[in-house]
Amino acid sequence: MTEVSFVTGGTGFIGRYLVRRLIDMGHTVRLLARNAEKAKGLFGDSVEIIGGDVSDREALIRGVDGADFLFHLAARVGDYGPKREFYNVNVGGTKALLDAWEETGGNKRGRLVYMSTNAVTGMKRITVTDETAPYSNTGGVYGITKGIAEKMILDRCAEKGLDGVVVRPSVVYGPGSTNWVLRPLERMKAGKMIYIDGGRGHCWHIYVDNLIDAVILAAKSDRAKGEIFIISDGKDDTTWKEYFTMLAHCAGYPAEAKNLPKFAAITAGWAMYLLYSLFGITPVLTPMNVGILTSGAGVSIEKAKSILGYKPKVDLDEGMRRVGKWLKEEGLV
């Protein structure tokens, strides 16, 4: 019998990879999409497009009713922005999805896989972080609201007999990535690349196909119910300077960059965030992205390896080779 998967956030960078994997696996895919034309352009007739967003009760009920798997990727992402948008989408949208799932008998079938973020435990990493780390407010409003959604899912599942799993990816890169491929390359091309603290911070990267492998394992594993899994490539000693140098080389750009001392970056990040909060001036730096780029330690994937059997298949060298190939094929370099 064909398995049915309902996906929110399926037209985003990670979501596109997940939807295509599910199609390849033979799933019937229902896709919640605010922009039906965009979804149609990406997937054609391979998916059932349900118009609406995570605040649309009727659309959510259509999506979850009878589904075997729910993949909740829709989110307000970013290191700044109106707080109400983060709360409305990340918290309110998750509650609406849980309500729809419970209303349609979610306690009798189906598993929810929630795409969270390692930002829920903050950015001040001194030692390697695992799933036992407490929630923190140093991940900005994005990390705070994703943490609230995580707790809501796990609490509701425990109380109502629902089956939920949380996946926390780290820095997700690959062909199509805006944050960790295209934007840095734009700065390199313009000669405006800056390394904070000499680029010595730890880059806990994950190639997007590795992440999708982990998501599918989390959906299928009998031992995953009610669990949280941190996911990365498992090589957290990569520095940001090493990552950006490899990215520059695969695009044929110079890897030179100016250095901004850590203290100056932290000060500038808070000052720019304050100016944004008061006057709406778009910040170049924020406390959250300074934290990401200056992290002193990585994250542990031992739990995912032990329980899910997760094993990263694409290392950084191969991932960057694929990124370079994509950039050339798309005429971006």
N, C-alpha and C positions, 0 to 999 in steps of 0.2 A: 504494500500500500504506500502510495506517495506521501512523503512527509510534507507538512505545511509549515512554512516559516513566515512570521510577520516581522518586518524590519522598519524601525524608525531611524531617520538620519541616513538613509541609504543612498542619497545623492552626494554626500560629502566624500572627502578623500578616502577615509577608512571604509565608509559604508559601501562605496562602489566596489571595492575589492571583496567585501563580504558577500554582497548580492551576487556578484559573478561567481564566486566560489559555490554558493548555494545552488545557483542554476546549474553549474557543472556537476554538482552532486545529485541532480535530479529532483530537487525540492520544488514544490509549488511555492512561489514567493509572492507574498502580498507586501506592497511597499507603500507606506504612508508618505505622501509628498505634498508640500505646499505648492510646488511648481510642477504640475503634471506634465507640461511640455518638456521641461528639462529631464524629468524621469523617463519620458517616452524616448527622447533623443539618446539617452544613455543605454537603455535596455530594450527598446522596441516592444515587441509583444511577448517578451520572455517573462514578464512579471505582470501581476495584477496591480494596477495603480489605484490607490485609494486617496482621493483628494482631501486635504485637510492638514491640520497640525496637531501637536500634542495637547491642545486645549479643546479639541473637537471630540466630544463624547461619542457621537454617533459613528464617526470615522474610526475611532479607537475600537469600539465594539465590533464593527465590521472586520477589523483587522485581527483581533484576538480570538474571536469566536471560533472554536474548533481548531485553533493553531497548535501544532506540536512544539514549536519553539518561538519565543519572542526575543528579538534582539533589539535592545533599546540603546540606540546610538545618538538620537536627536539631543542636542544640547546647545546652550548659549556658551560659546567658547571664547576665551580671550583673557588678557591680563588687565583690561580696564573696560569700562562701559557702565551704563546705568544699572545700579544694583537690582532694581525691580525686574529688569529683563532676565538677569541670571536666576532670580528666585522664581519668576513666572514660568520659565522654561525648564530649568534643571530640577526645581522642587515641585512646582505646580504641575508640570507636565508628567513627571514621574508618578505623582499621586493619581492623576487622571488615568494613566495607563493601568496602575494597580487596581483602581476602582473598576475599570472596564473589565479587566481580567477576572477579578473576583465575581463581578456580576454575571459573567458568562460561564461560571463554573471552573475557574482556573485551578481550584483545589483538587479537581478530578483529573486534569491532564495538563500537559505542557510544562516547559521550563523557560524561565526568563533569564537571559544573560544580559547583565547591565555593563555597559562600557563606561567605566569610571576613569580615574586618573591618579597617578602617584602624587599629584598636587594635594590630595586630601590630607596627607601627613606632613605637608609643608615643604619648604625649600631649604631649611637649615640642616643639611645632612652632614654630620661629623663622622658617624659610623654607618655601616651598611644597614639599610632599612629593610625590615621584613613585614609580614602582615600583622604582627603584634604591635607595631608602632601606633601610638595614639594619634587621634585627629589633631590637626593644627590649623591655626588661622593664618599662617605665613604663606599659604598657597593662594592668597587673594580671594576675592569673592567667588571666583570660578571654583577654586578648590574647596571653599567652605560650602557652597551650594551642592557640589557633587558629593561631598561627605554627608550632608544632610540626606540627600537622595539615597545614598548607600544604606545608611542606618534605617531609613524608612522602608526600603525593600526588605532588608534582612529581618526587621522587626515584624513587618506584615506577614512575611513568609512563615515566621515562627508562630505567630498568633493564629493565622488562618489556614495553615497547612499548604501554603503555596510553595513552589519549588523555584528558588532563585539563586543565581550565582553572580558574583561580582568579579570583573576583570579590570585590573589596574595597569594599563600600559604606561610606558615612559615616553621617551622622545621618538615619535613614530616618523620614519622617513621612507622615501621610495619615489618612484615615478609618479608625478602628480602632486607631490607634497608642496604646499605653499610655504608653510612656516619654516621648514628645515631644509628646503632645496631652493625654491624660486626666489624668496625674499633675500636670503643671504647672497645668492648669485647676483641679484640686482645691485646690492651694495658693493660687491666685489667689482662688478663691471663699471660702476660709477666712481670707484676709488674711495669709497666711504666705509670700508670694512673696519670694524674696531674689535679688538680682543679685550675683554675685561679681565684684569689680573693676569695678563699675558696668555690668556686662553688655557690656564692651568686647571680650571674646573672640570669635574667629571661629567662626561656626556653618557648618560645611560640610554643609549640608542636601541631602537628595535626596528628591523626592516618590516615593512607592512605585511608581507606574506607570512612572516614568522608570527606576527600578531594574529592573523586570521587562522593560522594553524591552532593557536592556543584557544581562540574563541570557539572553534568547532570542537576541540577536545573538552572545553568547559561545558558545552551544550550536551555532549554525549556521555560524559563520564558518570557512572553510578555513584561515585564517591565525591562529586563536586557540590551536591546540594547544600545550600546554606554557607558556602565557603567564599573566601576572598582570595584572589590569585594575583600576585604581582608578576608582570610579564616584561621582559627585556631580552636583548640578544645574549645576555649573560656575560658580557665583556665590559664591565664598568670602569676599567682602568683607562679607557680611551679618554683623552683630553679633548676639550673643545677645539684647541688649536689643531690637533691631529684630524679631527672630524672635518673642520672647515678647510684644511689644507687638502685633504683627499677630495672634497667636493670641488674645490677650485681646479684641481688637476683634471678631474673628469669633464669639466666644462672648458678647459683650456684657458682659464683665467689666472692671473698672478695671485699668489697666496699672501702677498704682503698686507699687513694691517697695522693700524695705529693701536697703541696700548692705552687703556684707561685703568688706572689703579682701582682696586676693589673698593676702598673707602670712598673715593670720588664717585664711583658708579652707584654705590648705595645712596649717597647723599643726593646725587642727581636724580636717581630713580624716585625717591620720596618727594623731592621738590617738584618734579614734573607731574607726578601723580596728584599732588596737592593743587597745582595749577589746573590740571584737568578737572578735578573735583569742583573747584571754585569757578572756573571760567570756560571750561569745555575745550581747552587747548589740547590737541592730540599729543600724547607723550611719546618721545622717542625711546625712553627707558622707563620701566616701572619696577617696583620692588620685586614683583613676581619674576620677570625675565632676568633681572640681575641675579636673583636667587638660583634660577635654573642654570645660568652660565657660570656660577661660582661655587656650585655644590662641591663639598669636600669629600663626598663618598657616594657610593652607588646604591643599588637595590638588589635584593636577593631573589632568585627565582627557584630556590631549592624546593619550596612547597609545590610549585607548578610541575617541576620535574618529577617529584616523588608521587604526587597524587594523580596528575593528569598524564604523566608520561611525556610531558612537553620537552622537546629538544630543538633548539634553533637550528634551522637548516641553512640559512643564508647568512654568511658572515659579512663584516663591513666591507671587505675587499670586493666580494661578489655583488653586494648591494650597490656599491658605488659604480661598479662596472655597468650594472643595469640602469642606474640613473643616468650615466653618461650616454649610453645607447639611446635611451628615451629622449634625452635632450636633443641629440642629433637628429633622430627620426622626426621629432616635432618641429625642427628648425628653430629651436630656442637658443642655440649657441652657434 
